[in-house]
């Protein structure tokens, strides 16, 4: 409600200044530049409480039980995940850390 009141009051002041004979072109230019900066800051997420309508992201809990597929592939993915989670313990055993995982298969089989 405060936003609507300030917009109405600002428009009324601009109209009053225009009728009174003042040059309002610089004020309109400054308002446009300020609006562009506010829009850019809001789009980048810099203004959390100022009209930002994005919702907080919900963390999805997905386990390997939710994923269908070959049992051996799931087992290998679990081992790779264990390597990633416990990389210090794996390095202390003298095993090289993973540099990446190459997943192959036809399109639409859930490699991502």
Phi and psi restraints in degrees (range 20) as a CNS / XPLOR table:
assign (resid 1 and name C) (resid 2 and name N)
       (resid 2 and name CA) (resid 2 and name C) 1.0 -64.9 20.0 2
assign (resid 2 and name N) (resid 2 and name CA)
       (resid 2 and name C) (resid 3 and name N) 1.0 -34.2 20.0 2
assign (resid 2 and name C) (resid 3 and name N)
       (resid 3 and name CA) (resid 3 and name C) 1.0 -64.1 20.0 2
assign (resid 3 and name N) (resid 3 and name CA)
       (resid 3 and name C) (resid 4 and name N) 1.0 -42.4 20.0 2
assign (resid 3 and name C) (resid 4 and name N)
       (resid 4 and name CA) (resid 4 and name C) 1.0 -66.5 20.0 2
assign (resid 4 and name N) (resid 4 and name CA)
       (resid 4 and name C) (resid 5 and name N) 1.0 -39.5 20.0 2
assign (resid 4 and name C) (resid 5 and name N)
       (resid 5 and name CA) (resid 5 and name C) 1.0 -64.7 20.0 2
assign (resid 5 and name N) (resid 5 and name CA)
       (resid 5 and name C) (resid 6 and name N) 1.0 -44.1 20.0 2
assign (resid 5 and name C) (resid 6 and name N)
       (resid 6 and name CA) (resid 6 and name C) 1.0 -66.3 20.0 2
assign (resid 6 and name N) (resid 6 and name CA)
       (resid 6 and name C) (resid 7 and name N) 1.0 -37.2 20.0 2
assign (resid 6 and name C) (resid 7 and name N)
       (resid 7 and name CA) (resid 7 and name C) 1.0 -64.3 20.0 2
assign (resid 7 and name N) (resid 7 and name CA)
       (resid 7 and name C) (resid 8 and name N) 1.0 -43.0 20.0 2
assign (resid 7 and name C) (resid 8 and name N)
       (resid 8 and name CA) (resid 8 and name C) 1.0 -65.8 20.0 2
assign (resid 8 and name N) (resid 8 and name CA)
       (resid 8 and name C) (resid 9 and name N) 1.0 -41.2 20.0 2
assign (resid 8 and name C) (resid 9 and name N)
       (resid 9 and name CA) (resid 9 and name C) 1.0 -66.3 20.0 2
assign (resid 9 and name N) (resid 9 and name CA)
       (resid 9 and name C) (resid 10 and name N) 1.0 -41.3 20.0 2
assign (resid 9 and name C) (resid 10 and name N)
       (resid 10 and name CA) (resid 10 and name C) 1.0 -63.9 20.0 2
assign (resid 10 and name N) (resid 10 and name CA)
       (resid 10 and name C) (resid 11 and name N) 1.0 -42.0 20.0 2
assign (resid 10 and name C) (resid 11 and name N)
       (resid 11 and name CA) (resid 11 and name C) 1.0 -65.0 20.0 2
assign (resid 11 and name N) (resid 11 and name CA)
       (resid 11 and name C) (resid 12 and name N) 1.0 -40.2 20.0 2
assign (resid 11 and name C) (resid 12 and name N)
       (resid 12 and name CA) (resid 12 and name C) 1.0 -64.1 20.0 2
assign (resid 12 and name N) (resid 12 and name CA)
       (resid 12 and name C) (resid 13 and name N) 1.0 -40.3 20.0 2
assign (resid 12 and name C) (resid 13 and name N)
       (resid 13 and name CA) (resid 13 and name C) 1.0 -65.8 20.0 2
assign (resid 13 and name N) (resid 13 and name CA)
       (resid 13 and name C) (resid 14 and name N) 1.0 -38.3 20.0 2
assign (resid 13 and name C) (resid 14 and name N)
       (resid 14 and name CA) (resid 14 and name C) 1.0 -65.1 20.0 2
assign (resid 14 and name N) (resid 14 and name CA)
       (resid 14 and name C) (resid 15 and name N) 1.0 -42.3 20.0 2
assign (resid 14 and name C) (resid 15 and name N)
       (resid 15 and name CA) (resid 15 and name C) 1.0 -65.7 20.0 2
assign (resid 15 and name N) (resid 15 and name CA)
       (resid 15 and name C) (resid 16 and name N) 1.0 -41.4 20.0 2
assign (resid 15 and name C) (resid 16 and name N)
       (resid 16 and name CA) (resid 16 and name C) 1.0 -61.4 20.0 2
assign (resid 16 and name N) (resid 16 and name CA)
       (resid 16 and name C) (resid 17 and name N) 1.0 -44.1 20.0 2
assign (resid 16 and name C) (resid 17 and name N)
       (resid 17 and name CA) (resid 17 and name C) 1.0 -65.3 20.0 2
assign (resid 17 and name N) (resid 17 and name CA)
       (resid 17 and name C) (resid 18 and name N) 1.0 -36.1 20.0 2
assign (resid 17 and name C) (resid 18 and name N)
       (resid 18 and name CA) (resid 18 and name C) 1.0 -66.4 20.0 2
assign (resid 18 and name N) (resid 18 and name CA)
       (resid 18 and name C) (resid 19 and name N) 1.0 -42.7 20.0 2
assign (resid 18 and name C) (resid 19 and name N)
       (resid 19 and name CA) (resid 19 and name C) 1.0 -68.7 20.0 2
assign (resid 19 and name N) (resid 19 and name CA)
       (resid 19 and name C) (resid 20 and name N) 1.0 -34.9 20.0 2
assign (resid 19 and name C) (resid 20 and name N)
       (resid 20 and name CA) (resid 20 and name C) 1.0 -73.3 20.0 2
assign (resid 20 and name N) (resid 20 and name CA)
       (resid 20 and name C) (resid 21 and name N) 1.0 -9.3 20.0 2
assign (resid 20 and name C) (resid 21 and name N)
       (resid 21 and name CA) (resid 21 and name C) 1.0 101.2 20.0 2
assign (resid 21 and name N) (resid 21 and name CA)
       (resid 21 and name C) (resid 22 and name N) 1.0 8.8 20.0 2
assign (resid 21 and name C) (resid 22 and name N)
       (resid 22 and name CA) (resid 22 and name C) 1.0 -81.8 20.0 2
assign (resid 22 and name N) (resid 22 and name CA)
       (resid 22 and name C) (resid 23 and name N) 1.0 151.9 20.0 2
assign (resid 22 and name C) (resid 23 and name N)
       (resid 23 and name CA) (resid 23 and name C) 1.0 -85.1 20.0 2
assign (resid 23 and name N) (resid 23 and name CA)
       (resid 23 and name C) (resid 24 and name N) 1.0 110.5 20.0 2
assign (resid 23 and name C) (resid 24 and name N)
       (resid 24 and name CA) (resid 24 and name C) 1.0 -97.4 20.0 2
assign (resid 24 and name N) (resid 24 and name CA)
       (resid 24 and name C) (resid 25 and name N) 1.0 4.3 20.0 2
assign (resid 24 and name C) (resid 25 and name N)
       (resid 25 and name CA) (resid 25 and name C) 1.0 -59.6 20.0 2
assign (resid 25 and name N) (resid 25 and name CA)
       (resid 25 and name C) (resid 26 and name N) 1.0 -44.2 20.0 2
assign (resid 25 and name C) (resid 26 and name N)
       (resid 26 and name CA) (resid 26 and name C) 1.0 -63.0 20.0 2
assign (resid 26 and name N) (resid 26 and name CA)
       (resid 26 and name C) (resid 27 and name N) 1.0 -36.2 20.0 2
assign (resid 26 and name C) (resid 27 and name N)
       (resid 27 and name CA) (resid 27 and name C) 1.0 -66.1 20.0 2
assign (resid 27 and name N) (resid 27 and name CA)
       (resid 27 and name C) (resid 28 and name N) 1.0 -42.1 20.0 2
assign (resid 27 and name C) (resid 28 and name N)
       (resid 28 and name CA) (resid 28 and name C) 1.0 -64.5 20.0 2
assign (resid 28 and name N) (resid 28 and name CA)
       (resid 28 and name C) (resid 29 and name N) 1.0 -41.2 20.0 2
assign (resid 28 and name C) (resid 29 and name N)
       (resid 29 and name CA) (resid 29 and name C) 1.0 -61.5 20.0 2
assign (resid 29 and name N) (resid 29 and name CA)
       (resid 29 and name C) (resid 30 and name N) 1.0 -45.3 20.0 2
assign (resid 29 and name C) (resid 30 and name N)
       (resid 30 and name CA) (resid 30 and name C) 1.0 -63.4 20.0 2
assign (resid 30 and name N) (resid 30 and name CA)
       (resid 30 and name C) (resid 31 and name N) 1.0 -38.9 20.0 2
assign (resid 30 and name C) (resid 31 and name N)
       (resid 31 and name CA) (resid 31 and name C) 1.0 -64.1 20.0 2
assign (resid 31 and name N) (resid 31 and name CA)
       (resid 31 and name C) (resid 32 and name N) 1.0 -40.5 20.0 2
assign (resid 31 and name C) (resid 32 and name N)
       (resid 32 and name CA) (resid 32 and name C) 1.0 -65.0 20.0 2
assign (resid 32 and name N) (resid 32 and name CA)
       (resid 32 and name C) (resid 33 and name N) 1.0 -43.8 20.0 2
assign (resid 32 and name C) (resid 33 and name N)
       (resid 33 and name CA) (resid 33 and name C) 1.0 -63.9 20.0 2
assign (resid 33 and name N) (resid 33 and name CA)
       (resid 33 and name C) (resid 34 and name N) 1.0 -43.2 20.0 2
assign (resid 33 and name C) (resid 34 and name N)
       (resid 34 and name CA) (resid 34 and name C) 1.0 -62.7 20.0 2
assign (resid 34 and name N) (resid 34 and name CA)
       (resid 34 and name C) (resid 35 and name N) 1.0 -39.4 20.0 2
assign (resid 34 and name C) (resid 35 and name N)
       (resid 35 and name CA) (resid 35 and name C) 1.0 -64.1 20.0 2
assign (resid 35 and name N) (resid 35 and name CA)
       (resid 35 and name C) (resid 36 and name N) 1.0 -38.7 20.0 2
assign (resid 35 and name C) (resid 36 and name N)
       (resid 36 and name CA) (resid 36 and name C) 1.0 -64.9 20.0 2
assign (resid 36 and name N) (resid 36 and name CA)
       (resid 36 and name C) (resid 37 and name N) 1.0 -43.5 20.0 2
assign (resid 36 and name C) (resid 37 and name N)
       (resid 37 and name CA) (resid 37 and name C) 1.0 -64.3 20.0 2
assign (resid 37 and name N) (resid 37 and name CA)
       (resid 37 and name C) (resid 38 and name N) 1.0 -40.6 20.0 2
assign (resid 37 and name C) (resid 38 and name N)
       (resid 38 and name CA) (resid 38 and name C) 1.0 -63.8 20.0 2
assign (resid 38 and name N) (resid 38 and name CA)
       (resid 38 and name C) (resid 39 and name N) 1.0 -41.2 20.0 2
assign (resid 38 and name C) (resid 39 and name N)
       (resid 39 and name CA) (resid 39 and name C) 1.0 -62.9 20.0 2
assign (resid 39 and name N) (resid 39 and name CA)
       (resid 39 and name C) (resid 40 and name N) 1.0 -43.8 20.0 2
assign (resid 39 and name C) (resid 40 and name N)
       (resid 40 and name CA) (resid 40 and name C) 1.0 -65.5 20.0 2
assign (resid 40 and name N) (resid 40 and name CA)
       (resid 40 and name C) (resid 41 and name N) 1.0 -41.9 20.0 2
assign (resid 40 and name C) (resid 41 and name N)
       (resid 41 and name CA) (resid 41 and name C) 1.0 -66.5 20.0 2
assign (resid 41 and name N) (resid 41 and name CA)
       (resid 41 and name C) (resid 42 and name N) 1.0 -37.8 20.0 2
assign (resid 41 and name C) (resid 42 and name N)
       (resid 42 and name CA) (resid 42 and name C) 1.0 -68.7 20.0 2
assign (resid 42 and name N) (resid 42 and name CA)
       (resid 42 and name C) (resid 43 and name N) 1.0 -37.4 20.0 2
assign (resid 42 and name C) (resid 43 and name N)
       (resid 43 and name CA) (resid 43 and name C) 1.0 -67.4 20.0 2
assign (resid 43 and name N) (resid 43 and name CA)
       (resid 43 and name C) (resid 44 and name N) 1.0 -31.8 20.0 2
assign (resid 43 and name C) (resid 44 and name N)
       (resid 44 and name CA) (resid 44 and name C) 1.0 -85.5 20.0 2
assign (resid 44 and name N) (resid 44 and name CA)
       (resid 44 and name C) (resid 45 and name N) 1.0 -4.0 20.0 2
assign (resid 44 and name C) (resid 45 and name N)
       (resid 45 and name CA) (resid 45 and name C) 1.0 83.2 20.0 2
assign (resid 45 and name N) (resid 45 and name CA)
       (resid 45 and name C) (resid 46 and name N) 1.0 18.4 20.0 2
assign (resid 45 and name C) (resid 46 and name N)
       (resid 46 and name CA) (resid 46 and name C) 1.0 -79.6 20.0 2
assign (resid 46 and name N) (resid 46 and name CA)
       (resid 46 and name C) (resid 47 and name N) 1.0 -21.2 20.0 2
assign (resid 46 and name C) (resid 47 and name N)
       (resid 47 and name CA) (resid 47 and name C) 1.0 -108.8 20.0 2
assign (resid 47 and name N) (resid 47 and name CA)
       (resid 47 and name C) (resid 48 and name N) 1.0 91.6 20.0 2
assign (resid 47 and name C) (resid 48 and name N)
       (resid 48 and name CA) (resid 48 and name C) 1.0 -70.6 20.0 2
assign (resid 48 and name N) (resid 48 and name CA)
       (resid 48 and name C) (resid 49 and name N) 1.0 -44.1 20.0 2
assign (resid 48 and name C) (resid 49 and name N)
       (resid 49 and name CA) (resid 49 and name C) 1.0 -102.9 20.0 2
assign (resid 49 and name N) (resid 49 and name CA)
       (resid 49 and name C) (resid 50 and name N) 1.0 11.0 20.0 2
assign (resid 49 and name C) (resid 50 and name N)
       (resid 50 and name CA) (resid 50 and name C) 1.0 -114.2 20.0 2
assign (resid 50 and name N) (resid 50 and name CA)
       (resid 50 and name C) (resid 51 and name N) 1.0 73.0 20.0 2
assign (resid 50 and name C) (resid 51 and name N)
       (resid 51 and name CA) (resid 51 and name C) 1.0 78.3 20.0 2
assign (resid 51 and name N) (resid 51 and name CA)
       (resid 51 and name C) (resid 52 and name N) 1.0 8.7 20.0 2
assign (resid 51 and name C) (resid 52 and name N)
       (resid 52 and name CA) (resid 52 and name C) 1.0 -78.1 20.0 2
assign (resid 52 and name N) (resid 52 and name CA)
       (resid 52 and name C) (resid 53 and name N) 1.0 116.0 20.0 2
assign (resid 52 and name C) (resid 53 and name N)
       (resid 53 and name CA) (resid 53 and name C) 1.0 -96.7 20.0 2
assign (resid 53 and name N) (resid 53 and name CA)
       (resid 53 and name C) (resid 54 and name N) 1.0 6.9 20.0 2
assign (resid 53 and name C) (resid 54 and name N)
       (resid 54 and name CA) (resid 54 and name C) 1.0 -72.4 20.0 2
assign (resid 54 and name N) (resid 54 and name CA)
       (resid 54 and name C) (resid 55 and name N) 1.0 144.6 20.0 2
assign (resid 54 and name C) (resid 55 and name N)
       (resid 55 and name CA) (resid 55 and name C) 1.0 -94.2 20.0 2
assign (resid 55 and name N) (resid 55 and name CA)
       (resid 55 and name C) (resid 56 and name N) 1.0 151.3 20.0 2
assign (resid 55 and name C) (resid 56 and name N)
       (resid 56 and name CA) (resid 56 and name C) 1.0 -64.8 20.0 2
assign (resid 56 and name N) (resid 56 and name CA)
       (resid 56 and name C) (resid 57 and name N) 1.0 142.8 20.0 2
assign (resid 56 and name C) (resid 57 and name N)
       (resid 57 and name CA) (resid 57 and name C) 1.0 -73.9 20.0 2
assign (resid 57 and name N) (resid 57 and name CA)
       (resid 57 and name C) (resid 58 and name N) 1.0 136.9 20.0 2
assign (resid 57 and name C) (resid 58 and name N)
       (resid 58 and name CA) (resid 58 and name C) 1.0 -92.8 20.0 2
assign (resid 58 and name N) (resid 58 and name CA)
       (resid 58 and name C) (resid 59 and name N) 1.0 135.5 20.0 2
assign (resid 58 and name C) (resid 59 and name N)
       (resid 59 and name CA) (resid 59 and name C) 1.0 -80.8 20.0 2
assign (resid 59 and name N) (resid 59 and name CA)
       (resid 59 and name C) (resid 60 and name N) 1.0 124.0 20.0 2
assign (resid 59 and name C) (resid 60 and name N)
       (resid 60 and name CA) (resid 60 and name C) 1.0 -90.7 20.0 2
assign (resid 60 and name N) (resid 60 and name CA)
       (resid 60 and name C) (resid 61 and name N) 1.0 131.3 20.0 2
assign (resid 60 and name C) (resid 61 and name N)
       (resid 61 and name CA) (resid 61 and name C) 1.0 -99.6 20.0 2
assign (resid 61 and name N) (resid 61 and name CA)
       (resid 61 and name C) (resid 62 and name N) 1.0 107.2 20.0 2
assign (resid 61 and name C) (resid 62 and name N)
       (resid 62 and name CA) (resid 62 and name C) 1.0 -120.6 20.0 2
assign (resid 62 and name N) (resid 62 and name CA)
       (resid 62 and name C) (resid 63 and name N) 1.0 130.5 20.0 2
assign (resid 62 and name C) (resid 63 and name N)
       (resid 63 and name CA) (resid 63 and name C) 1.0 -111.7 20.0 2
assign (resid 63 and name N) (resid 63 and name CA)
       (resid 63 and name C) (resid 64 and name N) 1.0 173.2 20.0 2
assign (resid 63 and name C) (resid 64 and name N)
       (resid 64 and name CA) (resid 64 and name C) 1.0 -69.3 20.0 2
assign (resid 64 and name N) (resid 64 and name CA)
       (resid 64 and name C) (resid 65 and name N) 1.0 -17.5 20.0 2
assign (resid 64 and name C) (resid 65 and name N)
       (resid 65 and name CA) (resid 65 and name C) 1.0 -70.0 20.0 2
assign (resid 65 and name N) (resid 65 and name CA)
       (resid 65 and name C) (resid 66 and name N) 1.0 -25.5 20.0 2
assign (resid 65 and name C) (resid 66 and name N)
       (resid 66 and name CA) (resid 66 and name C) 1.0 -78.3 20.0 2
assign (resid 66 and name N) (resid 66 and name CA)
       (resid 66 and name C) (resid 67 and name N) 1.0 -14.4 20.0 2
assign (resid 66 and name C) (resid 67 and name N)
       (resid 67 and name CA) (resid 67 and name C) 1.0 -100.0 20.0 2
assign (resid 67 and name N) (resid 67 and name CA)
       (resid 67 and name C) (resid 68 and name N) 1.0 128.0 20.0 2
assign (resid 67 and name C) (resid 68 and name N)
       (resid 68 and name CA) (resid 68 and name C) 1.0 -90.3 20.0 2
assign (resid 68 and name N) (resid 68 and name CA)
       (resid 68 and name C) (resid 69 and name N) 1.0 164.0 20.0 2
assign (resid 68 and name C) (resid 69 and name N)
       (resid 69 and name CA) (resid 69 and name C) 1.0 141.5 20.0 2
assign (resid 69 and name N) (resid 69 and name CA)
       (resid 69 and name C) (resid 70 and name N) 1.0 -167.3 20.0 2
assign (resid 69 and name C) (resid 70 and name N)
       (resid 70 and name CA) (resid 70 and name C) 1.0 -70.8 20.0 2
assign (resid 70 and name N) (resid 70 and name CA)
       (resid 70 and name C) (resid 71 and name N) 1.0 139.5 20.0 2
assign (resid 70 and name C) (resid 71 and name N)
       (resid 71 and name CA) (resid 71 and name C) 1.0 -65.2 20.0 2
assign (resid 71 and name N) (resid 71 and name CA)
       (resid 71 and name C) (resid 72 and name N) 1.0 -37.6 20.0 2
assign (resid 71 and name C) (resid 72 and name N)
       (resid 72 and name CA) (resid 72 and name C) 1.0 -68.3 20.0 2
assign (resid 72 and name N) (resid 72 and name CA)
       (resid 72 and name C) (resid 73 and name N) 1.0 -36.6 20.0 2
assign (resid 72 and name C) (resid 73 and name N)
       (resid 73 and name CA) (resid 73 and name C) 1.0 -66.7 20.0 2
assign (resid 73 and name N) (resid 73 and name CA)
       (resid 73 and name C) (resid 74 and name N) 1.0 -40.6 20.0 2
assign (resid 73 and name C) (resid 74 and name N)
       (resid 74 and name CA) (resid 74 and name C) 1.0 -65.1 20.0 2
assign (resid 74 and name N) (resid 74 and name CA)
       (resid 74 and name C) (resid 75 and name N) 1.0 -39.6 20.0 2
assign (resid 74 and name C) (resid 75 and name N)
       (resid 75 and name CA) (resid 75 and name C) 1.0 -63.0 20.0 2
assign (resid 75 and name N) (resid 75 and name CA)
       (resid 75 and name C) (resid 76 and name N) 1.0 -42.9 20.0 2
assign (resid 75 and name C) (resid 76 and name N)
       (resid 76 and name CA) (resid 76 and name C) 1.0 -66.1 20.0 2
assign (resid 76 and name N) (resid 76 and name CA)
       (resid 76 and name C) (resid 77 and name N) 1.0 -37.6 20.0 2
assign (resid 76 and name C) (resid 77 and name N)
       (resid 77 and name CA) (resid 77 and name C) 1.0 -66.0 20.0 2
assign (resid 77 and name N) (resid 77 and name CA)
       (resid 77 and name C) (resid 78 and name N) 1.0 -36.8 20.0 2
assign (resid 77 and name C) (resid 78 and name N)
       (resid 78 and name CA) (resid 78 and name C) 1.0 -63.9 20.0 2
assign (resid 78 and name N) (resid 78 and name CA)
       (resid 78 and name C) (resid 79 and name N) 1.0 -39.8 20.0 2
assign (resid 78 and name C) (resid 79 and name N)
       (resid 79 and name CA) (resid 79 and name C) 1.0 -64.8 20.0 2
assign (resid 79 and name N) (resid 79 and name CA)
       (resid 79 and name C) (resid 80 and name N) 1.0 -42.2 20.0 2
assign (resid 79 and name C) (resid 80 and name N)
       (resid 80 and name CA) (resid 80 and name C) 1.0 -63.3 20.0 2
assign (resid 80 and name N) (resid 80 and name CA)
       (resid 80 and name C) (resid 81 and name N) 1.0 -40.1 20.0 2
assign (resid 80 and name C) (resid 81 and name N)
       (resid 81 and name CA) (resid 81 and name C) 1.0 -64.9 20.0 2
assign (resid 81 and name N) (resid 81 and name CA)
       (resid 81 and name C) (resid 82 and name N) 1.0 -36.9 20.0 2
assign (resid 81 and name C) (resid 82 and name N)
       (resid 82 and name CA) (resid 82 and name C) 1.0 -65.0 20.0 2
assign (resid 82 and name N) (resid 82 and name CA)
       (resid 82 and name C) (resid 83 and name N) 1.0 -38.5 20.0 2
assign (resid 82 and name C) (resid 83 and name N)
       (resid 83 and name CA) (resid 83 and name C) 1.0 -61.1 20.0 2
assign (resid 83 and name N) (resid 83 and name CA)
       (resid 83 and name C) (resid 84 and name N) 1.0 -41.8 20.0 2
assign (resid 83 and name C) (resid 84 and name N)
       (resid 84 and name CA) (resid 84 and name C) 1.0 -70.7 20.0 2
assign (resid 84 and name N) (resid 84 and name CA)
       (resid 84 and name C) (resid 85 and name N) 1.0 -42.7 20.0 2
assign (resid 84 and name C) (resid 85 and name N)
       (resid 85 and name CA) (resid 85 and name C) 1.0 -69.6 20.0 2
assign (resid 85 and name N) (resid 85 and name CA)
       (resid 85 and name C) (resid 86 and name N) 1.0 -39.2 20.0 2
assign (resid 85 and name C) (resid 86 and name N)
       (resid 86 and name CA) (resid 86 and name C) 1.0 -112.8 20.0 2
assign (resid 86 and name N) (resid 86 and name CA)
       (resid 86 and name C) (resid 87 and name N) 1.0 49.3 20.0 2
assign (resid 86 and name C) (resid 87 and name N)
       (resid 87 and name CA) (resid 87 and name C) 1.0 -66.3 20.0 2
assign (resid 87 and name N) (resid 87 and name CA)
       (resid 87 and name C) (resid 88 and name N) 1.0 -30.8 20.0 2
assign (resid 87 and name C) (resid 88 and name N)
       (resid 88 and name CA) (resid 88 and name C) 1.0 -68.6 20.0 2
assign (resid 88 and name N) (resid 88 and name CA)
       (resid 88 and name C) (resid 89 and name N) 1.0 -42.1 20.0 2
assign (resid 88 and name C) (resid 89 and name N)
       (resid 89 and name CA) (resid 89 and name C) 1.0 -65.8 20.0 2
assign (resid 89 and name N) (resid 89 and name CA)
       (resid 89 and name C) (resid 90 and name N) 1.0 -38.4 20.0 2
assign (resid 89 and name C) (resid 90 and name N)
       (resid 90 and name CA) (resid 90 and name C) 1.0 -66.7 20.0 2
assign (resid 90 and name N) (resid 90 and name CA)
       (resid 90 and name C) (resid 91 and name N) 1.0 -40.6 20.0 2
assign (resid 90 and name C) (resid 91 and name N)
       (resid 91 and name CA) (resid 91 and name C) 1.0 -66.3 20.0 2
assign (resid 91 and name N) (resid 91 and name CA)
       (resid 91 and name C) (resid 92 and name N) 1.0 -34.4 20.0 2
assign (resid 91 and name C) (resid 92 and name N)
       (resid 92 and name CA) (resid 92 and name C) 1.0 -67.7 20.0 2
assign (resid 92 and name N) (resid 92 and name CA)
       (resid 92 and name C) (resid 93 and name N) 1.0 -21.8 20.0 2
assign (resid 92 and name C) (resid 93 and name N)
       (resid 93 and name CA) (resid 93 and name C) 1.0 -83.5 20.0 2
assign (resid 93 and name N) (resid 93 and name CA)
       (resid 93 and name C) (resid 94 and name N) 1.0 -6.6 20.0 2
assign (resid 93 and name C) (resid 94 and name N)
       (resid 94 and name CA) (resid 94 and name C) 1.0 91.2 20.0 2
assign (resid 94 and name N) (resid 94 and name CA)
       (resid 94 and name C) (resid 95 and name N) 1.0 12.0 20.0 2
assign (resid 94 and name C) (resid 95 and name N)
       (resid 95 and name CA) (resid 95 and name C) 1.0 -91.7 20.0 2
assign (resid 95 and name N) (resid 95 and name CA)
       (resid 95 and name C) (resid 96 and name N) 1.0 135.5 20.0 2
assign (resid 95 and name C) (resid 96 and name N)
       (resid 96 and name CA) (resid 96 and name C) 1.0 -66.0 20.0 2
assign (resid 96 and name N) (resid 96 and name CA)
       (resid 96 and name C) (resid 97 and name N) 1.0 141.9 20.0 2
assign (resid 96 and name C) (resid 97 and name N)
       (resid 97 and name CA) (resid 97 and name C) 1.0 -71.3 20.0 2
assign (resid 97 and name N) (resid 97 and name CA)
       (resid 97 and name C) (resid 98 and name N) 1.0 157.7 20.0 2
assign (resid 97 and name C) (resid 98 and name N)
       (resid 98 and name CA) (resid 98 and name C) 1.0 -68.3 20.0 2
assign (resid 98 and name N) (resid 98 and name CA)
       (resid 98 and name C) (resid 99 and name N) 1.0 138.9 20.0 2
assign (resid 98 and name C) (resid 99 and name N)
       (resid 99 and name CA) (resid 99 and name C) 1.0 -101.0 20.0 2
assign (resid 99 and name N) (resid 99 and name CA)
       (resid 99 and name C) (resid 100 and name N) 1.0 -13.6 20.0 2
assign (resid 99 and name C) (resid 100 and name N)
       (resid 100 and name CA) (resid 100 and name C) 1.0 168.0 20.0 2
assign (resid 100 and name N) (resid 100 and name CA)
       (resid 100 and name C) (resid 101 and name N) 1.0 168.8 20.0 2
assign (resid 100 and name C) (resid 101 and name N)
       (resid 101 and name CA) (resid 101 and name C) 1.0 -126.7 20.0 2
assign (resid 101 and name N) (resid 101 and name CA)
       (resid 101 and name C) (resid 102 and name N) 1.0 127.0 20.0 2
assign (resid 101 and name C) (resid 102 and name N)
       (resid 102 and name CA) (resid 102 and name C) 1.0 -100.4 20.0 2
assign (resid 102 and name N) (resid 102 and name CA)
       (resid 102 and name C) (resid 103 and name N) 1.0 115.3 20.0 2
assign (resid 102 and name C) (resid 103 and name N)
       (resid 103 and name CA) (resid 103 and name C) 1.0 -107.8 20.0 2
assign (resid 103 and name N) (resid 103 and name CA)
       (resid 103 and name C) (resid 104 and name N) 1.0 128.9 20.0 2
assign (resid 103 and name C) (resid 104 and name N)
       (resid 104 and name CA) (resid 104 and name C) 1.0 -120.8 20.0 2
assign (resid 104 and name N) (resid 104 and name CA)
       (resid 104 and name C) (resid 105 and name N) 1.0 159.2 20.0 2
assign (resid 104 and name C) (resid 105 and name N)
       (resid 105 and name CA) (resid 105 and name C) 1.0 149.6 20.0 2
assign (resid 105 and name N) (resid 105 and name CA)
       (resid 105 and name C) (resid 106 and name N) 1.0 168.6 20.0 2
assign (resid 105 and name C) (resid 106 and name N)
       (resid 106 and name CA) (resid 106 and name C) 1.0 -67.9 20.0 2
assign (resid 106 and name N) (resid 106 and name CA)
       (resid 106 and name C) (resid 107 and name N) 1.0 158.8 20.0 2
assign (resid 106 and name C) (resid 107 and name N)
       (resid 107 and name CA) (resid 107 and name C) 1.0 -61.6 20.0 2
assign (resid 107 and name N) (resid 107 and name CA)
       (resid 107 and name C) (resid 108 and name N) 1.0 145.4 20.0 2
assign (resid 107 and name C) (resid 108 and name N)
       (resid 108 and name CA) (resid 108 and name C) 1.0 84.2 20.0 2
assign (resid 108 and name N) (resid 108 and name CA)
       (resid 108 and name C) (resid 109 and name N) 1.0 13.9 20.0 2
assign (resid 108 and name C) (resid 109 and name N)
       (resid 109 and name CA) (resid 109 and name C) 1.0 -100.6 20.0 2
assign (resid 109 and name N) (resid 109 and name CA)
       (resid 109 and name C) (resid 110 and name N) 1.0 7.5 20.0 2
assign (resid 109 and name C) (resid 110 and name N)
       (resid 110 and name CA) (resid 110 and name C) 1.0 84.0 20.0 2
assign (resid 110 and name N) (resid 110 and name CA)
       (resid 110 and name C) (resid 111 and name N) 1.0 36.4 20.0 2
assign (resid 110 and name C) (resid 111 and name N)
       (resid 111 and name CA) (resid 111 and name C) 1.0 -71.9 20.0 2
assign (resid 111 and name N) (resid 111 and name CA)
       (resid 111 and name C) (resid 112 and name N) 1.0 -23.8 20.0 2
